[in-house]
Amino acid sequence: MIMKTNWWKAIASFLVVLFTMPLGHALMMIMEKTITPVALHYSAFLMGLVGLFIVITGVFVKGDTKQTVFGLIGGLLFWTGWVEFLFQYYATRWGTQPEIVNGEVVTRPEYLILPASFGMWMMMTLYIFSTKNGCNFINWWQRRLLGSRKNEIAARPMTRHTSLVTFMELNMILWASYLLLMFCYDSNFLGDRHPVTSIVAAGCLLGSIFIFKKQLRLSSWDANIRMAIATVVVFWVPVEVLGRLDFFREFWVEPQEYATQMICILVVFLMLLVYIVVAARKQKNKE
């Protein structure tokens, strides 16, 4: 039996999530350059609060696609405001120095202390033993670790709210990718030019292709967007590695100099987002 592939849905979902990466970086850079330090941290805290509010609001809206969008947007604001900017605040407050190579900042202070959160990230992996869900990553580990006792140990699913599922998926995989990159970049472990770092980047590129193939089989917009989160974040790992090695210019960290490119990305992102919501509504009405 030949399974139907959904190329347009997969590509559109991939692009929507992909564009959030440079837009998120650009937003941070713009805030840092245009807002005073004191106002910046108040603004960042408000951003995280707004993100949390959007995610919770998504629980009450109707339609899995709308809930997915609420979880995605809210999750991004939450991560930027309450994770990245909060690490930045304490790094600045306690005088953490950036990593400088040849007079150029290659790792900002907040990212240097982020690996200290590894233990907290690992706590989340205990969900492997306590929930039945649709996450391919968790299901794979459950099959390996729990074996024939999988249905006995992880017997019941948690209450499913698509907005919260999207929020948690986004934040967990972003967190994991940052930890992976920081450990690879750390010269005490590997270093950005170590062969293993290159192998990790290549492995993530191949992994993103594998995940995208999974996307092609998903006929609903909401499921496609949620799978695209994994595709994009895994794909972004080699993008970050290559950017660090100066294979290309990361124009999103200098949005004021590349305003035209950033505006184009923002416009296409908004157009695709509106299109997906409208298309999902039409699809639902036909069913």
C-alpha positions as a Markdown table, in Angstrom:
| # | Residue | x | y | z |
|---|---|---|---|---|
| 1 | Met | 0.0 | 0.0 | 0.0 |
| 2 | Ile | 1.4 | 3.4 | -1.0 |
| 3 | Met | 1.0 | 6.0 | 1.7 |
| 4 | Lys | -0.1 | 9.5 | 0.6 |
| 5 | Thr | 2.5 | 12.2 | 1.0 |
| 6 | Asn | 1.6 | 15.7 | 2.0 |
| 7 | Trp | 4.4 | 17.7 | 0.5 |
| 8 | Trp | 2.8 | 21.2 | 0.7 |
| 9 | Lys | 1.6 | 20.8 | 4.3 |
| 10 | Ala | 5.0 | 19.5 | 5.4 |
| 11 | Ile | 6.9 | 22.3 | 3.6 |
| 12 | Ala | 4.6 | 25.0 | 4.8 |
| 13 | Ser | 4.7 | 23.7 | 8.4 |
| 14 | Phe | 8.5 | 23.4 | 8.2 |
| 15 | Leu | 8.9 | 27.0 | 6.9 |
| 16 | Val | 6.6 | 28.5 | 9.6 |
| 17 | Val | 8.6 | 26.9 | 12.4 |
| 18 | Leu | 11.9 | 27.6 | 10.6 |
| 19 | Phe | 11.2 | 31.3 | 10.3 |
| 20 | Thr | 10.7 | 31.5 | 14.1 |
| 21 | Met | 14.4 | 30.8 | 14.6 |
| 22 | Pro | 15.9 | 33.9 | 12.9 |
| 23 | Leu | 12.9 | 36.0 | 14.1 |
| 24 | Gly | 13.5 | 35.0 | 17.7 |
| 25 | His | 17.2 | 35.8 | 17.5 |
| 26 | Ala | 16.4 | 39.1 | 15.8 |
| 27 | Leu | 13.9 | 40.0 | 18.5 |
| 28 | Met | 16.5 | 39.5 | 21.2 |
| 29 | Met | 19.1 | 41.6 | 19.4 |
| 30 | Ile | 16.6 | 44.4 | 18.8 |
| 31 | Met | 15.5 | 44.5 | 22.4 |
| 32 | Glu | 19.1 | 44.5 | 23.7 |
| 33 | Lys | 20.1 | 47.4 | 21.4 |
| 34 | Thr | 17.0 | 49.6 | 21.8 |
| 35 | Ile | 16.0 | 49.1 | 25.5 |
| 36 | Thr | 18.0 | 50.2 | 28.6 |
| 37 | Pro | 19.3 | 47.3 | 30.7 |
| 38 | Val | 16.8 | 47.8 | 33.6 |
| 39 | Ala | 13.8 | 48.1 | 31.2 |
| 40 | Leu | 15.1 | 45.2 | 29.2 |
| 41 | His | 14.7 | 42.7 | 32.0 |
| 42 | Tyr | 11.3 | 44.0 | 33.0 |
| 43 | Ser | 10.3 | 43.7 | 29.3 |
| 44 | Ala | 11.7 | 40.2 | 29.1 |
| 45 | Phe | 9.8 | 39.1 | 32.2 |
| 46 | Leu | 6.6 | 40.5 | 30.7 |
| 47 | Met | 7.3 | 38.7 | 27.5 |
| 48 | Gly | 7.6 | 35.4 | 29.3 |
| 49 | Leu | 4.4 | 36.1 | 31.2 |
| 50 | Val | 2.5 | 36.9 | 28.0 |
| 51 | Gly | 3.9 | 33.7 | 26.4 |
| 52 | Leu | 2.5 | 31.7 | 29.4 |
| 53 | Phe | -0.8 | 33.5 | 29.1 |
| 54 | Ile | -1.0 | 32.7 | 25.4 |
| 55 | Val | -0.3 | 29.0 | 26.0 |
| 56 | Ile | -3.0 | 28.8 | 28.7 |
| 57 | Thr | -5.5 | 30.7 | 26.5 |
| 58 | Gly | -4.8 | 28.0 | 23.9 |
| 59 | Val | -6.3 | 25.4 | 26.2 |
| 60 | Phe | -9.7 | 27.1 | 25.8 |
| 61 | Val | -9.7 | 27.7 | 22.0 |
| 62 | Lys | -11.4 | 25.3 | 19.7 |
| 63 | Gly | -9.4 | 23.4 | 17.0 |
| 64 | Asp | -6.2 | 21.5 | 17.3 |
| 65 | Thr | -4.5 | 23.7 | 14.7 |
| 66 | Lys | -5.3 | 26.9 | 16.6 |
| 67 | Gln | -4.2 | 25.3 | 19.8 |
| 68 | Thr | -0.9 | 24.3 | 18.2 |
| 69 | Val | -0.3 | 27.8 | 17.0 |
| 70 | Phe | -1.0 | 29.2 | 20.5 |
| 71 | Gly | 1.4 | 26.7 | 22.0 |
| 72 | Leu | 4.1 | 27.5 | 19.4 |
| 73 | Ile | 3.9 | 31.3 | 19.7 |
| 74 | Gly | 3.4 | 31.2 | 23.5 |
| 75 | Gly | 6.2 | 28.8 | 23.9 |
| 76 | Leu | 8.6 | 30.9 | 21.9 |
| 77 | Leu | 7.8 | 34.0 | 24.0 |
| 78 | Phe | 8.1 | 32.0 | 27.2 |
| 79 | Trp | 11.5 | 30.6 | 26.2 |
| 80 | Thr | 12.9 | 33.9 | 25.1 |
| 81 | Gly | 11.6 | 35.9 | 28.1 |
| 82 | Trp | 11.8 | 33.5 | 31.0 |
| 83 | Val | 14.7 | 31.3 | 29.9 |
| 84 | Glu | 17.2 | 33.1 | 27.6 |
| 85 | Phe | 16.7 | 36.6 | 29.1 |
| 86 | Leu | 16.7 | 35.2 | 32.6 |
| 87 | Phe | 20.0 | 33.4 | 32.1 |
| 88 | Gln | 21.3 | 36.6 | 30.6 |
| 89 | Tyr | 20.1 | 38.7 | 33.6 |
| 90 | Tyr | 22.0 | 36.5 | 36.1 |
| 91 | Ala | 25.0 | 36.2 | 33.9 |
| 92 | Thr | 25.2 | 40.0 | 33.8 |
| 93 | Arg | 24.4 | 40.4 | 37.4 |
| 94 | Trp | 27.2 | 38.1 | 38.6 |
| 95 | Gly | 29.8 | 39.2 | 36.0 |
| 96 | Thr | 30.0 | 36.1 | 33.9 |
| 97 | Gln | 32.4 | 36.7 | 31.0 |
| 98 | Pro | 31.7 | 35.7 | 27.4 |
| 99 | Glu | 34.0 | 33.3 | 25.6 |
| 100 | Ile | 36.2 | 35.3 | 23.3 |
| 101 | Val | 38.3 | 33.9 | 20.4 |
| 102 | Asn | 40.6 | 36.2 | 18.4 |
| 103 | Gly | 38.9 | 39.3 | 19.9 |
| 104 | Glu | 35.4 | 38.1 | 18.9 |
| 105 | Val | 32.7 | 36.9 | 21.2 |
| 106 | Val | 31.8 | 33.4 | 20.2 |
| 107 | Thr | 29.6 | 32.4 | 23.1 |
| 108 | Arg | 27.5 | 34.8 | 25.1 |
| 109 | Pro | 27.7 | 34.6 | 29.0 |
| 110 | Glu | 24.1 | 33.3 | 29.4 |
| 111 | Tyr | 24.9 | 30.3 | 27.2 |
| 112 | Leu | 28.0 | 29.5 | 29.1 |
| 113 | Ile | 26.0 | 28.9 | 32.3 |
| 114 | Leu | 23.1 | 27.2 | 30.6 |
| 115 | Pro | 24.7 | 23.7 | 30.8 |
| 116 | Ala | 24.3 | 23.9 | 34.6 |
| 117 | Ser | 20.6 | 23.2 | 34.0 |
| 118 | Phe | 21.4 | 19.7 | 32.6 |
| 119 | Gly | 20.2 | 18.0 | 35.8 |
| 120 | Met | 16.9 | 19.8 | 35.7 |
| 121 | Trp | 16.5 | 18.8 | 32.0 |
| 122 | Met | 17.2 | 15.2 | 33.0 |
| 123 | Met | 14.4 | 15.3 | 35.6 |
| 124 | Met | 11.9 | 15.7 | 32.8 |
| 125 | Thr | 13.0 | 12.3 | 31.4 |
| 126 | Leu | 11.2 | 10.6 | 34.2 |
| 127 | Tyr | 8.1 | 11.1 | 32.2 |
| 128 | Ile | 9.3 | 8.0 | 30.3 |
| 129 | Phe | 8.2 | 5.9 | 33.2 |
| 130 | Ser | 4.9 | 7.7 | 34.0 |
| 131 | Thr | 2.9 | 8.6 | 30.9 |
| 132 | Lys | 1.6 | 7.0 | 27.7 |
| 133 | Asn | 1.6 | 9.5 | 24.9 |
| 134 | Gly | 2.2 | 10.1 | 21.2 |
| 135 | Cys | 5.8 | 11.3 | 21.4 |
| 136 | Asn | 7.9 | 9.1 | 19.2 |
| 137 | Phe | 11.1 | 9.9 | 21.2 |
| 138 | Ile | 9.4 | 8.9 | 24.5 |
| 139 | Asn | 7.7 | 5.8 | 22.9 |
| 140 | Trp | 11.1 | 4.6 | 21.6 |
| 141 | Trp | 12.7 | 4.8 | 25.0 |
| 142 | Gln | 9.7 | 3.2 | 26.6 |
| 143 | Arg | 10.0 | 0.2 | 24.3 |
| 144 | Arg | 13.8 | -0.1 | 25.0 |
| 145 | Leu | 13.6 | 0.5 | 28.8 |
| 146 | Leu | 10.3 | -1.0 | 29.7 |
| 147 | Gly | 10.0 | -3.8 | 27.2 |
| 148 | Ser | 7.0 | -6.0 | 27.7 |
| 149 | Arg | 6.0 | -4.1 | 30.9 |
| 150 | Lys | 5.5 | -0.8 | 28.9 |
| 151 | Asn | 1.7 | -1.0 | 29.2 |
| 152 | Glu | 1.9 | -1.9 | 32.9 |
| 153 | Ile | 4.3 | 0.9 | 34.0 |
| 154 | Ala | 3.1 | 3.7 | 31.7 |
| 155 | Ala | -0.5 | 2.6 | 31.7 |
| 156 | Arg | -2.5 | 5.9 | 31.4 |
| 157 | Pro | -2.1 | 9.1 | 29.4 |
| 158 | Met | -2.2 | 12.5 | 30.9 |
| 159 | Thr | -5.0 | 14.9 | 30.0 |
| 160 | Arg | -4.2 | 16.1 | 26.5 |
| 161 | His | -4.3 | 19.8 | 25.6 |
| 162 | Thr | -2.7 | 20.4 | 22.3 |
| 163 | Ser | -1.5 | 23.9 | 23.3 |
| 164 | Leu | 0.3 | 22.5 | 26.3 |
| 165 | Val | 1.7 | 19.6 | 24.3 |
| 166 | Thr | 3.2 | 22.0 | 21.7 |
| 167 | Phe | 4.5 | 24.2 | 24.4 |
| 168 | Met | 6.3 | 21.4 | 26.3 |
| 169 | Glu | 7.6 | 19.8 | 23.0 |
| 170 | Leu | 9.1 | 23.1 | 21.9 |
| 171 | Asn | 10.7 | 24.0 | 25.2 |
| 172 | Met | 12.1 | 20.6 | 25.9 |
| 173 | Ile | 13.7 | 20.1 | 22.4 |
| 174 | Leu | 15.0 | 23.7 | 22.4 |
| 175 | Trp | 16.5 | 23.1 | 25.8 |
| 176 | Ala | 18.0 | 19.8 | 24.7 |
| 177 | Ser | 19.6 | 21.3 | 21.6 |
| 178 | Tyr | 21.2 | 24.2 | 23.5 |
| 179 | Leu | 22.7 | 21.7 | 26.0 |
| 180 | Leu | 24.0 | 19.6 | 23.2 |
| 181 | Leu | 25.6 | 22.6 | 21.4 |
| 182 | Met | 27.1 | 24.0 | 24.6 |
| 183 | Phe | 28.7 | 20.7 | 25.6 |
| 184 | Cys | 30.0 | 20.3 | 22.0 |
| 185 | Tyr | 31.4 | 23.8 | 21.9 |
| 186 | Asp | 33.1 | 23.5 | 25.4 |
| 187 | Ser | 36.8 | 22.9 | 24.8 |
| 188 | Asn | 36.9 | 21.0 | 28.1 |
| 189 | Phe | 34.7 | 18.4 | 26.5 |
| 190 | Leu | 35.1 | 18.7 | 22.7 |
| 191 | Gly | 35.3 | 22.1 | 21.1 |
| 192 | Asp | 33.6 | 23.6 | 18.1 |
| 193 | Arg | 36.2 | 22.3 | 15.7 |
| 194 | His | 36.4 | 18.8 | 17.1 |
| 195 | Pro | 35.5 | 16.0 | 14.7 |
| 196 | Val | 32.8 | 14.7 | 17.1 |
| 197 | Thr | 31.1 | 18.1 | 16.9 |
| 198 | Ser | 31.1 | 17.9 | 13.1 |
| 199 | Ile | 29.7 | 14.3 | 13.4 |
| 200 | Val | 26.9 | 15.6 | 15.7 |
| 201 | Ala | 26.0 | 18.3 | 13.2 |
| 202 | Ala | 26.0 | 15.8 | 10.3 |
| 203 | Gly | 23.9 | 13.4 | 12.4 |
| 204 | Cys | 21.4 | 16.1 | 13.2 |
| 205 | Leu | 21.1 | 17.0 | 9.6 |
| 206 | Leu | 20.4 | 13.4 | 8.6 |
| 207 | Gly | 18.0 | 13.2 | 11.6 |
| 208 | Ser | 16.0 | 16.2 | 10.4 |
| 209 | Ile | 15.6 | 14.6 | 7.0 |
| 210 | Phe | 14.3 | 11.4 | 8.7 |
| 211 | Ile | 11.8 | 13.5 | 10.8 |
| 212 | Phe | 10.7 | 15.4 | 7.7 |
| 213 | Lys | 9.8 | 12.1 | 6.1 |
| 214 | Lys | 7.6 | 11.4 | 9.0 |
| 215 | Gln | 6.0 | 14.8 | 8.4 |
| 216 | Leu | 5.1 | 13.8 | 4.9 |
| 217 | Arg | 2.8 | 11.1 | 6.2 |
| 218 | Leu | 0.8 | 13.5 | 8.4 |
| 219 | Ser | -2.4 | 14.8 | 6.8 |
| 220 | Ser | -3.5 | 17.2 | 9.4 |
| 221 | Trp | -2.0 | 20.7 | 9.8 |
| 222 | Asp | -1.7 | 20.6 | 13.6 |
| 223 | Ala | 0.2 | 17.3 | 13.6 |
| 224 | Asn | 2.4 | 18.5 | 10.8 |
| 225 | Ile | 3.3 | 21.7 | 12.7 |
| 226 | Arg | 4.2 | 19.8 | 15.9 |
| 227 | Met | 6.4 | 17.4 | 14.0 |
| 228 | Ala | 8.0 | 20.4 | 12.2 |
| 229 | Ile | 9.1 | 21.7 | 15.6 |
| 230 | Ala | 11.3 | 18.6 | 16.0 |
| 231 | Thr | 12.4 | 18.8 | 12.3 |
| 232 | Val | 13.4 | 22.4 | 12.5 |
| 233 | Val | 15.2 | 22.4 | 15.9 |
| 234 | Val | 17.2 | 19.3 | 14.9 |
| 235 | Phe | 18.0 | 20.9 | 11.5 |
| 236 | Trp | 19.1 | 24.1 | 13.3 |
| 237 | Val | 21.9 | 22.3 | 15.1 |
| 238 | Pro | 24.1 | 22.1 | 12.0 |
| 239 | Val | 23.0 | 25.6 | 11.1 |
| 240 | Glu | 24.4 | 26.9 | 14.4 |
| 241 | Val | 27.6 | 24.8 | 14.1 |
| 242 | Leu | 28.3 | 26.1 | 10.5 |
| 243 | Gly | 27.5 | 29.6 | 11.5 |
| 244 | Arg | 29.9 | 29.4 | 14.4 |
| 245 | Leu | 32.6 | 28.1 | 12.0 |
| 246 | Asp | 31.9 | 31.2 | 9.8 |
| 247 | Phe | 30.6 | 29.1 | 6.8 |
| 248 | Phe | 28.0 | 31.8 | 6.4 |
| 249 | Arg | 26.9 | 35.1 | 8.0 |
| 250 | Glu | 24.2 | 34.8 | 10.6 |
| 251 | Phe | 22.4 | 37.9 | 9.5 |
| 252 | Trp | 19.6 | 37.4 | 12.1 |
| 253 | Val | 22.0 | 38.5 | 14.9 |
| 254 | Glu | 22.4 | 41.8 | 13.1 |
| 255 | Pro | 18.8 | 42.6 | 12.2 |
| 256 | Gln | 19.4 | 46.4 | 12.0 |
| 257 | Glu | 21.9 | 45.8 | 9.2 |
| 258 | Tyr | 19.7 | 43.3 | 7.4 |
| 259 | Ala | 16.3 | 44.9 | 7.9 |
| 260 | Thr | 15.0 | 44.0 | 4.4 |
| 261 | Gln | 15.7 | 40.3 | 4.8 |
| 262 | Met | 14.2 | 40.2 | 8.3 |
| 263 | Ile | 11.1 | 42.0 | 7.2 |
| 264 | Cys | 10.7 | 39.6 | 4.3 |
| 265 | Ile | 11.0 | 36.6 | 6.6 |
| 266 | Leu | 8.4 | 38.2 | 9.0 |
| 267 | Val | 5.9 | 38.9 | 6.2 |
| 268 | Val | 6.2 | 35.4 | 4.7 |
| 269 | Phe | 5.9 | 33.9 | 8.2 |
| 270 | Leu | 2.7 | 35.8 | 9.0 |
| 271 | Met | 1.2 | 35.0 | 5.5 |
| 272 | Leu | 1.9 | 31.3 | 6.0 |
| 273 | Leu | 0.5 | 31.3 | 9.5 |
| 274 | Val | -2.7 | 32.9 | 8.4 |
| 275 | Tyr | -2.9 | 30.5 | 5.4 |
| 276 | Ile | -2.4 | 27.4 | 7.6 |
| 277 | Val | -5.2 | 28.5 | 10.1 |
| 278 | Val | -7.6 | 29.2 | 7.2 |
| 279 | Ala | -6.7 | 26.0 | 5.4 |
| 280 | Ala | -7.1 | 23.9 | 8.5 |
| 281 | Arg | -10.6 | 25.4 | 9.1 |
| 282 | Lys | -11.6 | 24.5 | 5.5 |
| 283 | Gln | -10.2 | 21.0 | 5.9 |
| 284 | Lys | -12.2 | 20.5 | 9.1 |
| 285 | Asn | -15.4 | 21.8 | 7.5 |
| 286 | Lys | -15.0 | 19.2 | 4.7 |
| 287 | Glu | -14.7 | 16.3 | 7.1 |
